[in-house]
Amino acid sequence: MYAITGITGKVGGELARNLLAAGQPIRAVVRDARKGAAWAAHGCELAIADMQDTAALTAAFSGAAGVFILPPPEFDPEPGYPEARAVNDSVVAALMAARPARVVCLSTVGADAVEDNLLSQRSLLEAALRDLPMPLAIVRPAWFIDNVAWDVASARDTGIIHSFLQPTDKKLPMVAARDVGRLAAELIVQHWSGTRIFELEGPERVSPDDLAAAFAAALGKPVRAAPVPRESWEPLFRRHGMKNPEPRIRMLDGFNEGWIRFQNGGGETIKGPTSAAEVIADLVAGPKA
């Protein structure tokens, strides 16, 4: 049996679908039974557990051949990342008590960056998990192509996508969430020892201009990428309700300045098959019935 956290998201959902297709039993770890109802209908066992509830997580992870760790994202963390630290402590304690056969963790590109930024939360997660006695696989995906879901309406209505990634002709490693989930599904049923790191990106590197071109092809109309001025980021984020936007700003700086990148520090490099054009065409078409 495989215990999956984050199953209601794109990556966790793709992981679960691949395991179910292979006939593998799944325990869906969710905070709300209503959100897990669809997975229960597919034959998954439900475990109700908040990521800071060590006892509930221990029960959810007990007896598992593999556990997939995907902490809830915190886009506006308090200074010092106390939210991430609390989750990490709970997850590690639960894994130590439950002793599953192996662990797969979703981290990120830039988890090995030296400068503090929003992705440092995943640096803390990796550090917390590395001393576990069971085999650990750390998946570091590139920038998610699926983030352009926020741009569909703007591309359709105005012919513009607004880009924090700059300059707009700079190509970056990006990856489809579905490819991340598929890799996690492959890893969680494997047997290995020690810690493995996987750096995952798509078939080719992509710029915001390339994303705009993919929108243009999908919509059948011109679309261009417009850079959001750096000096406008903080007031913009604060207007959107953020209290501590500096980590997010520094993350964007890291991509733009090049210090958030794949550094090939002993990891295994993998390229997923799904292109940006495929992801964007699916987003423009909308949810399948």
C-alpha positions as CSV (number, residue, x, y, z in Angstrom):
1,M,0.0,0.0,0.0
2,Y,1.2,3.5,-0.8
3,A,0.3,6.5,1.3
4,I,0.0,9.7,-0.8
5,T,-0.1,13.2,0.6
6,G,-1.2,16.0,-1.7
7,I,-3.4,13.7,-3.6
8,T,-5.9,16.4,-4.4
9,G,-3.3,18.4,-6.3
10,K,-2.0,18.0,-9.9
11,V,1.2,16.1,-9.0
12,G,-0.3,13.9,-6.2
13,G,-3.4,13.2,-8.4
14,E,-1.3,12.1,-11.4
15,L,0.8,9.9,-9.1
16,A,-2.3,8.2,-7.7
17,R,-3.9,7.7,-11.1
18,N,-0.7,6.0,-12.4
19,L,-0.6,3.7,-9.3
20,L,-4.3,2.8,-9.6
21,A,-3.8,2.0,-13.3
22,A,-1.1,-0.4,-12.3
23,G,-3.3,-2.1,-9.7
24,Q,-1.5,-0.7,-6.7
25,P,-3.4,0.0,-3.4
26,I,-3.5,3.6,-2.2
27,R,-4.1,5.3,1.0
28,A,-5.1,8.9,0.3
29,V,-4.0,11.2,3.0
30,V,-6.3,14.2,3.1
31,R,-7.2,16.9,5.7
32,D,-10.9,16.8,4.7
33,A,-12.9,13.6,4.0
34,R,-15.1,15.5,1.5
35,K,-12.0,16.3,-0.6
36,G,-11.0,12.6,-0.5
37,A,-14.5,11.3,-1.5
38,A,-13.6,11.1,-5.2
39,W,-10.5,9.0,-4.4
40,A,-12.5,6.8,-2.1
41,A,-14.9,6.2,-5.0
42,H,-11.9,5.0,-7.0
43,G,-11.1,2.4,-4.3
44,C,-8.6,4.3,-2.3
45,E,-8.5,4.0,1.5
46,L,-8.8,7.4,3.2
47,A,-6.7,8.6,6.1
48,I,-7.7,12.0,7.6
49,A,-4.6,13.8,8.8
50,D,-3.3,17.4,9.0
51,M,0.4,17.7,8.1
52,Q,1.1,19.1,11.6
53,D,-0.8,16.2,13.3
54,T,2.0,13.7,14.1
55,A,-0.3,11.1,15.5
56,A,-2.6,11.1,12.6
57,L,0.2,11.1,10.1
58,T,1.9,8.2,11.9
59,A,-1.3,6.2,11.5
60,A,-1.6,7.2,7.8
61,F,2.0,6.1,7.1
62,S,2.0,2.9,9.1
63,G,2.2,-0.3,7.0
64,A,3.1,1.6,3.8
65,A,5.5,0.3,1.2
66,G,6.1,3.9,0.2
67,V,5.0,7.4,1.3
68,F,4.8,10.4,-0.9
69,I,5.5,13.7,0.9
70,L,4.1,16.9,-0.6
71,P,3.7,19.6,2.1
72,P,1.0,22.2,1.5
73,P,2.4,25.3,-0.2
74,E,2.9,28.4,1.8
75,F,3.2,31.4,-0.5
76,D,3.2,34.1,2.2
77,P,5.3,32.6,5.0
78,E,6.2,34.3,8.2
79,P,9.9,35.2,8.6
80,G,12.0,32.2,9.3
81,Y,9.4,29.8,7.8
82,P,7.8,28.6,11.0
83,E,5.0,27.0,9.1
84,A,7.3,24.8,7.0
85,R,9.4,23.9,10.1
86,A,6.4,22.8,12.0
87,V,5.2,20.6,9.1
88,N,8.7,19.2,8.7
89,D,9.0,18.2,12.3
90,S,5.6,16.5,12.3
91,V,6.4,14.6,9.0
92,V,9.8,13.4,10.2
93,A,8.4,12.3,13.6
94,A,5.6,10.4,11.8
95,L,8.0,8.7,9.4
96,M,10.3,7.7,12.2
97,A,7.4,6.1,14.1
98,A,5.7,4.5,11.1
99,R,8.9,3.3,9.3
100,P,7.6,2.9,5.7
101,A,9.8,1.0,3.3
102,R,10.7,4.1,1.3
103,V,9.9,7.8,1.0
104,V,9.5,10.0,-2.1
105,C,9.6,13.7,-1.5
106,L,8.5,16.5,-3.8
107,S,11.1,19.3,-3.6
108,T,12.0,21.9,-6.2
109,V,14.7,23.3,-8.5
110,G,16.6,25.8,-6.3
111,A,16.4,23.7,-3.2
112,D,20.2,23.8,-3.2
113,A,20.4,27.6,-3.7
114,V,22.4,29.5,-1.1
115,E,20.4,32.7,-1.0
116,D,17.2,32.8,1.0
117,N,14.0,32.8,-1.0
118,L,10.5,31.2,-1.1
119,L,11.9,27.9,-2.2
120,S,14.1,27.7,0.9
121,Q,11.1,26.0,2.5
122,R,11.9,23.0,0.4
123,S,15.6,23.3,1.4
124,L,14.5,22.9,5.0
125,L,12.3,19.9,4.0
126,E,15.2,18.1,2.3
127,A,17.5,18.7,5.2
128,A,14.9,17.4,7.6
129,L,14.4,14.2,5.6
130,R,18.0,13.3,4.9
131,D,18.7,11.7,8.2
132,L,15.8,9.2,7.9
133,P,16.9,5.6,8.1
134,M,14.7,4.5,5.1
135,P,15.5,5.0,1.4
136,L,14.7,8.6,0.2
137,A,14.1,9.9,-3.3
138,I,14.0,13.7,-3.7
139,V,12.4,15.0,-6.8
140,R,13.4,18.5,-7.8
141,P,11.1,19.6,-10.7
142,A,11.7,22.8,-12.7
143,W,9.3,25.7,-12.9
144,F,5.8,24.3,-13.5
145,I,4.4,25.0,-16.9
146,D,1.0,24.6,-15.3
147,N,1.5,28.0,-13.5
148,V,0.3,29.6,-16.8
149,A,-3.3,28.6,-15.8
150,W,-3.4,32.1,-14.2
151,D,-2.8,33.6,-17.7
152,V,-5.5,31.9,-19.6
153,A,-8.1,34.6,-19.2
154,S,-5.7,37.4,-19.9
155,A,-4.4,35.7,-23.0
156,R,-7.9,35.1,-24.3
157,D,-9.3,38.5,-23.4
158,T,-6.4,40.9,-23.9
159,G,-3.8,39.0,-26.0
160,I,-1.2,39.5,-23.2
161,I,0.3,37.3,-20.6
162,H,2.1,39.2,-17.7
163,S,5.5,37.8,-16.9
164,F,7.5,38.0,-13.7
165,L,10.2,35.9,-15.5
166,Q,12.4,38.3,-17.4
167,P,13.7,39.0,-19.9
168,T,10.8,37.4,-21.8
169,D,13.1,35.7,-24.3
170,K,15.2,34.0,-21.6
171,K,14.7,30.2,-21.8
172,L,14.3,28.3,-18.5
173,P,13.8,24.7,-17.5
174,M,10.1,24.1,-17.1
175,V,8.1,20.9,-16.6
176,A,4.5,19.7,-16.7
177,A,2.9,18.6,-13.4
178,R,1.7,15.4,-15.0
179,D,5.3,14.4,-15.8
180,V,6.3,15.0,-12.2
181,G,3.5,12.8,-11.0
182,R,4.5,10.1,-13.4
183,L,8.1,10.1,-12.2
184,A,6.9,9.9,-8.6
185,A,4.8,6.9,-9.5
186,E,7.7,5.1,-11.0
187,L,10.0,5.9,-8.1
188,I,7.7,4.9,-5.3
189,V,7.5,1.3,-6.4
190,Q,11.2,0.9,-6.9
191,H,13.8,-0.5,-4.5
192,W,17.0,1.4,-3.7
193,S,19.2,2.3,-0.7
194,G,20.3,5.7,0.6
195,T,19.2,9.1,-0.9
196,R,18.7,9.8,-4.6
197,I,18.0,13.2,-6.2
198,F,16.2,13.6,-9.5
199,E,16.2,16.9,-11.4
200,L,13.2,16.9,-13.8
201,E,12.4,19.3,-16.7
202,G,10.5,19.1,-19.9
203,P,11.7,18.2,-23.4
204,E,13.0,21.7,-24.1
205,R,13.7,24.9,-22.3
206,V,11.0,27.5,-22.5
207,S,10.8,31.3,-22.4
208,P,7.8,33.5,-21.6
209,D,7.8,34.4,-25.3
210,D,7.5,30.7,-26.1
211,L,4.6,30.5,-23.7
212,A,2.9,33.4,-25.4
213,A,3.4,31.7,-28.8
214,A,1.8,28.5,-27.4
215,F,-1.2,30.5,-26.3
216,A,-1.4,32.2,-29.7
217,A,-1.4,28.8,-31.4
218,A,-4.1,27.4,-29.0
219,L,-6.3,30.5,-29.2
220,G,-5.8,31.3,-32.8
221,K,-5.0,35.0,-32.1
222,P,-1.8,37.0,-31.4
223,V,-0.6,36.8,-27.8
224,R,2.6,38.5,-26.4
225,A,4.4,38.3,-23.1
226,A,4.7,41.6,-21.2
227,P,7.2,41.9,-18.3
228,V,5.9,43.1,-15.0
229,P,8.3,45.9,-13.8
230,R,10.4,44.8,-10.9
231,E,9.7,47.9,-8.9
232,S,5.9,47.1,-9.0
233,W,6.2,43.7,-7.5
234,E,6.1,44.5,-3.8
235,P,3.1,46.9,-3.9
236,L,1.3,44.5,-6.3
237,F,1.8,41.5,-4.0
238,R,0.8,43.6,-0.9
239,R,-2.4,44.6,-2.7
240,H,-3.1,41.0,-3.2
241,G,-2.9,40.4,0.5
242,M,0.6,39.3,1.1
243,K,2.2,40.3,4.4
244,N,5.7,39.2,3.7
245,P,6.4,39.3,-0.1
246,E,10.2,39.4,0.1
247,P,10.7,35.6,-0.1
248,R,8.5,35.5,-3.3
249,I,10.4,38.4,-4.8
250,R,13.7,36.9,-4.1
251,M,12.6,33.6,-5.7
252,L,11.7,35.4,-8.9
253,D,15.0,37.3,-8.7
254,G,16.7,33.9,-8.4
255,F,15.2,32.6,-11.6
256,N,15.8,35.9,-13.5
257,E,19.4,36.3,-12.2
258,G,20.3,32.6,-12.7
259,W,21.1,31.6,-9.1
260,I,18.0,29.4,-9.0
261,R,18.9,26.7,-11.5
262,F,19.8,23.0,-11.8
263,Q,23.3,22.7,-10.5
264,N,23.8,19.0,-11.3
265,G,25.1,18.4,-7.8
266,G,25.1,14.6,-7.9
267,G,21.5,14.3,-9.0
268,E,20.0,12.3,-11.8
269,T,18.7,14.4,-14.7
270,I,15.5,13.4,-16.4
271,K,13.5,15.1,-19.2
272,G,9.7,14.5,-19.2
273,P,7.9,14.2,-22.5
274,T,5.1,16.8,-22.2
275,S,5.7,20.1,-24.0
276,A,4.5,23.6,-22.9
277,A,2.3,23.7,-26.0
278,E,0.5,20.5,-24.9
279,V,-0.1,21.9,-21.4
280,I,-1.4,25.2,-22.7
281,A,-3.6,23.6,-25.3
282,D,-5.2,21.6,-22.6
283,L,-5.7,24.6,-20.3
284,V,-7.3,26.6,-23.1
285,A,-9.6,23.7,-24.0
286,G,-10.7,23.6,-20.4
287,P,-11.6,20.6,-18.1
288,K,-12.5,17.4,-19.9
289,A,-16.1,16.2,-19.2
